[in-house]
Structures are given as C-alpha cells and as structure tokens.
Amino acid sequence: MDKVRIVIVDDSPFLISLLRNILTEHGFQVVGIAGTREEVIKVVEETRPTLVTMDMTMPGTDGFECTREVHKIDPDIKVIMISSMLDDEIVREAKENKISACIQKPVEPDELFSTIKRVLDTEELYRFLKEDSFVMFKEAMVNGFGKMVKAPLTFREDFINTKEFKSKGLTVIIGIIGKFSGRLLIDLSKETAVNIVSELSNKEAPDKEDVMIAIAELVNVVAGNACSYVNMKEKSLGLRISPPTVLFGESVHVSAPDYKTHAVIAETKFGELLLDVGFTRGEERWT
C-alpha cells in the first residue's frame, strides 16, 4: 500500500504526530495535514489524496462538514472518521455523509491499518464488480444458453444503460445480494421466448405459463452461474441471487435503477435478447 496517499485532519498536534508515525511505519504516504475547514479544502485540492483520516470535533467545524467539503472536491476520496465518541447516532450520521469507517480514540495501530486496508480493498472489489465482471455474466449467458437450448449466441457491442425502457414482451429480473447489491435483467420478445421454449420442450405452441416458467429458469441459471464465476474470482463478494420476477406484456416499462448498468444485445437463431447487469455500493457495511 505504499502508493496510498493520506491527509490527516485533526487540530491536535499530538494526535497528528501519532497518526503520522503509525501511517508511515505501515508504508503509507502522508501528503498533508489540516486542522480547519479552510485547511481541509486547500490541502485536499492540492494533494488529491487516496484517503483522509478525519477528526470529529474541530474549532468552528466538525468532521461531517469537512467530509462534505472533501467529497465536493472528489467523491472517490475515502474518509475514515476518528472520534472519542462513537454511538449509534454518530455512526448513522457518518454513513449518511459517506464516511467509509469509524475508529474510536485512543487509536490502536493495528486497528487503523486493518481499517484502511478493508476500506481500500472494498473499493477495489466494487471497481472490479462494476467494471470488470460483466464479461463473466456474458460468459454465463453463452454457456447457459448453449447447454439448455443447444444453440449458439453472439453479442453486439456493450453499452451503458441509464434510462428506463419498454419491454419487448417478456422481462425477467433477478436481484443480486452480497457485499454489494445489484440486479440482472434479460428482456426478449414474446415470439423469441416462444421459439426458445418450443426448442426446450419440443412443443410447437407452449402456453403463456410454460413460456414464463421456462424463460425464468433459463435466466435463473444464467444469473446463478455468473455469480458463481464472480465469487470464484473474488470469494469475499459472496454474491447470491433472489428468485426471478417475471414481467409479461409489451406495454411494460422497466425503470432504470439509480446506478449505471452494463448492457448488450445477444443474437440467436430464435431472436434477440437484452442482457442488462448493474451493481451499487448501497449502504457501507462496516465491520
């Protein structure tokens, strides 16, 4: 972690010295100190640290106000609050202000190091899940479709989805939980769904209920396999899936979540399918 750049925010020279010694001994780079709101803004703007250790009480301000100023400059800077008081109300307000973790004074070196490592590891896990895992969901769709339907599947170019869309006829949504939460969605036309289920069941005209059940199971397999692939890569994510929700009807509008999702159109001999997957940090899970 020698590339981690840290700013110490505290109005106590004693604690600043203590924190600086702990951090440098563990290989971190202390790039600045601040003891007032104005100093916080100046130092963070100049140094753009990876992380800030934030005192709770300072003359004329507090850790929450200073944290908001930090995130105005760069919302990706992680903040760890260090406070002599640590009750439920303070923890609640800390979470509301996007503080990543809290440590109670007096500061123990091992606790500070492990907390910083956990916060930064969590950020790296989220980046992997948000940016790199989509290829595993595509792989699971290719494998699941190939094994169940015995037909090839190819993809167009990936794109980022931020808006609601009108279903082509059948939408299956599966919630994903774990260290982070998200959803997987597959949308297809009724005709495509019927063609797929006809191939699966050897029935030329499966009824609506059979189509919904079969497509839901296909999507469930894709989602389950994808989460297994991701968990094998990063087991600490602990992804699990919820039962599928099936929406049937061409007039259905599927709302966008409050986070960006990765999407791609899959082409098959039965018709097109939309695969859409996304994750959000949600509430920080403190340990």
C-alpha positions in Angstrom: 0.0 0.0 0.0 3.0 2.3 -0.5 1.1 4.3 -3.1 -1.7 5.2 -0.8 -1.7 9.0 -0.2 -3.3 10.1 3.1 -4.2 13.5 4.5 -4.6 13.8 8.3 -7.3 16.1 9.6 -7.0 16.9 13.3 -6.5 20.0 15.4 -4.3 18.2 17.9 -0.5 18.2 17.2 -0.1 15.2 19.5 -2.6 13.1 17.5 -1.3 14.3 14.2 2.2 13.1 15.2 0.9 9.8 16.5 -1.1 9.1 13.3 1.8 10.2 11.0 4.1 7.7 12.8 1.6 4.9 12.5 0.8 5.5 8.9 4.4 5.9 7.7 5.5 2.8 9.6 2.9 0.9 7.7 4.1 2.2 4.3 1.5 4.9 3.7 2.5 8.3 2.4 1.2 11.3 4.5 0.8 14.1 1.9 -0.8 16.8 4.1 -2.3 17.8 7.4 -5.2 20.1 8.2 -7.0 21.4 11.3 -9.7 23.7 10.0 -12.3 23.6 7.3 -10.4 26.0 5.1 -7.2 24.0 5.5 -9.0 20.8 4.6 -10.2 22.3 1.3 -6.8 23.7 0.5 -4.8 20.6 1.3 -7.2 18.2 -0.4 -7.4 20.3 -3.6 -3.6 20.5 -3.7 -2.8 16.9 -2.9 -5.8 14.8 -4.1 -5.2 12.0 -1.5 -6.5 8.5 -1.7 -7.9 8.7 1.8 -8.4 11.2 4.7 -8.4 10.4 8.4 -11.0 12.8 9.8 -11.2 14.1 13.4 -14.8 14.6 14.6 -14.5 17.8 16.6 -12.5 20.9 15.5 -12.9 24.6 16.2 -15.7 26.1 14.1 -16.5 22.9 12.2 -16.8 19.2 12.6 -15.8 16.0 10.7 -19.1 15.8 8.8 -18.9 19.3 7.3 -15.3 18.7 6.4 -16.1 15.3 4.8 -18.7 17.0 2.6 -16.1 19.5 1.5 -13.7 16.7 0.7 -16.3 14.9 -1.4 -17.2 18.1 -3.3 -13.6 18.1 -4.5 -13.5 14.4 -5.2 -16.3 12.0 -4.2 -14.0 9.0 -4.6 -11.7 10.1 -1.8 -12.3 7.7 1.2 -12.8 9.1 4.6 -12.2 7.3 7.9 -13.5 9.2 11.0 -11.5 9.1 14.2 -13.6 10.1 17.2 -13.6 9.7 21.0 -17.4 9.3 20.8 -18.9 6.5 18.8 -22.6 6.0 19.4 -25.4 4.9 17.2 -26.4 8.4 16.2 -22.8 9.3 15.2 -22.4 6.2 13.2 -25.8 6.8 11.4 -24.7 10.4 10.5 -21.3 9.1 9.4 -23.0 6.7 7.0 -25.2 9.5 5.7 -22.2 11.6 5.0 -20.5 8.8 3.0 -17.8 8.1 5.6 -16.3 4.7 5.0 -15.4 3.7 8.5 -15.1 5.0 12.1 -12.4 4.4 14.7 -12.7 5.3 18.3 -9.9 7.0 20.2 -7.4 6.1 21.5 -6.2 4.9 18.2 -4.6 1.4 18.0 -2.0 1.0 15.2 -3.3 -2.4 14.1 -6.9 -1.3 14.1 -6.0 1.8 12.0 -4.1 -0.3 9.5 -6.7 -3.0 9.2 -9.5 -0.4 8.8 -7.6 1.4 6.0 -6.9 -1.9 4.2 -10.5 -3.0 4.5 -11.8 0.3 3.1 -9.4 0.3 0.2 -9.9 -3.4 -0.5 -13.7 -2.8 -0.6 -13.2 0.0 -3.1 -11.2 -2.3 -5.3 -13.8 -5.1 -5.1 -16.5 -2.6 -6.1 -14.5 -1.4 -9.0 -14.0 -5.0 -10.2 -17.7 -5.8 -9.8 -18.8 -2.6 -11.6 -16.3 -2.5 -14.4 -14.8 -6.0 -15.0 -17.4 -8.6 -14.0 -19.8 -8.1 -16.9 -17.6 -10.3 -19.1 -18.4 -13.2 -16.7 -22.2 -12.5 -17.0 -21.8 -12.7 -20.8 -19.9 -15.9 -20.5 -22.5 -17.4 -18.2 -25.2 -16.4 -20.7 -23.3 -18.1 -23.6 -22.8 -21.3 -21.5 -26.3 -21.4 -20.0 -27.9 -20.8 -23.4 -25.7 -23.3 -25.1 -26.3 -26.1 -22.5 -30.0 -25.6 -22.1 -31.1 -24.6 -25.6 -28.3 -26.2 -27.6 -27.8 -23.1 -29.8 -25.0 -20.6 -30.3 -25.3 -17.0 -29.1 -23.3 -13.9 -30.1 -23.1 -10.4 -28.8 -23.1 -6.9 -30.2 -21.0 -4.2 -28.6 -21.6 -3.5 -24.9 -23.2 -0.2 -23.9 -24.0 1.7 -20.7 -27.7 1.8 -19.8 -29.1 4.7 -17.7 -32.7 5.0 -18.8 -35.9 3.1 -18.5 -37.0 1.1 -21.5 -40.1 -0.5 -22.9 -40.1 -4.3 -22.7 -40.3 -6.3 -25.9 -42.7 -8.6 -24.3 -41.1 -10.6 -21.5 -38.7 -9.4 -18.9 -37.1 -11.4 -16.1 -35.4 -9.6 -13.3 -33.2 -11.3 -10.7 -31.9 -9.4 -7.6 -28.3 -10.0 -6.6 -27.1 -9.6 -3.0 -23.8 -10.0 -1.2 -21.1 -7.5 -0.2 -22.8 -5.3 -2.9 -26.2 -5.4 -4.3 -27.4 -5.3 -7.9 -29.7 -6.9 -10.5 -29.6 -8.9 -13.7 -32.3 -8.4 -16.3 -33.0 -10.2 -19.5 -35.6 -8.9 -21.9 -36.9 -10.5 -25.1 -40.0 -10.5 -27.3 -42.8 -13.0 -26.8 -42.0 -14.5 -30.2 -38.4 -15.1 -29.3 -39.5 -16.5 -25.9 -41.9 -18.9 -27.6 -39.3 -20.0 -30.1 -36.8 -20.8 -27.3 -39.3 -22.7 -25.2 -40.5 -24.6 -28.2 -37.0 -25.8 -28.7 -36.6 -26.6 -25.0 -39.9 -28.5 -24.6 -40.4 -29.9 -28.1 -43.8 -28.2 -28.2 -44.8 -26.1 -31.2 -47.1 -23.9 -29.2 -46.3 -23.7 -25.5 -48.8 -21.8 -23.4 -48.1 -18.5 -21.7 -47.4 -20.0 -18.3 -45.0 -22.6 -19.6 -43.1 -19.9 -21.5 -42.8 -17.7 -18.4 -41.6 -20.6 -16.2 -39.1 -21.8 -18.7 -37.6 -18.4 -19.5 -37.4 -17.6 -15.8 -35.5 -20.8 -15.2 -33.1 -20.1 -18.1 -32.4 -16.6 -16.6 -32.0 -18.1 -13.1 -29.4 -20.5 -14.5 -27.5 -17.6 -16.2 -27.6 -15.4 -13.1 -26.6 -18.3 -10.7 -23.7 -19.4 -12.9 -22.5 -15.8 -13.4 -22.4 -15.1 -9.7 -20.5 -18.4 -9.2 -17.9 -17.3 -11.7 -17.6 -13.9 -9.9 -17.4 -15.5 -6.5 -14.6 -17.8 -7.7 -12.7 -14.8 -8.8 -13.4 -12.7 -5.7 -14.8 -15.0 -3.0 -15.2 -12.2 -0.5 -18.0 -10.7 -2.6 -20.3 -13.6 -1.6 -22.9 -12.9 -4.3 -26.3 -14.7 -4.1 -29.4 -14.4 -6.2 -33.1 -13.9 -5.4 -36.0 -15.7 -7.1 -36.8 -14.3 -10.5 -39.5 -11.7 -11.1 -41.3 -12.1 -14.5 -43.0 -9.2 -16.3 -45.1 -10.1 -19.3 -46.6 -7.6 -21.7 -45.4 -5.3 -24.5 -46.7 -2.2 -22.6 -44.4 -2.8 -19.6 -41.9 -0.1 -18.9 -38.9 -1.2 -16.9 -37.5 1.5 -14.8 -33.8 2.2 -14.6 -32.1 1.7 -11.2 -30.3 4.7 -9.6 -27.0 3.4 -10.9 -25.5 2.7 -14.3 -25.8 -0.8 -15.7 -23.9 -2.6 -18.4 -26.0 -4.0 -21.3 -25.6 -5.9 -24.5 -27.8 -7.4 -27.2 -27.4 -11.1 -27.7 -28.3 -12.5 -31.1 -29.6 -16.1 -31.6 -31.5 -18.0 -34.3 -34.6 -17.5 -32.1 -34.4 -13.7 -32.0 -32.6 -11.1 -29.8 -32.2 -10.9 -26.1 -31.1 -7.9 -24.0 -28.8 -8.7 -21.1 -28.5 -5.9 -18.5 -26.5 -6.1 -15.3 -25.5 -3.5 -12.7 -24.3 -3.1 -9.1 -24.4 -0.4 -6.5 -22.4 0.2 -3.3 -25.6 0.7 -1.3 -25.0 1.3 2.4 -21.5 0.8 3.5 -21.1 -2.5 5.5 -18.9 -1.6 8.5 -17.2 -4.3 10.5 
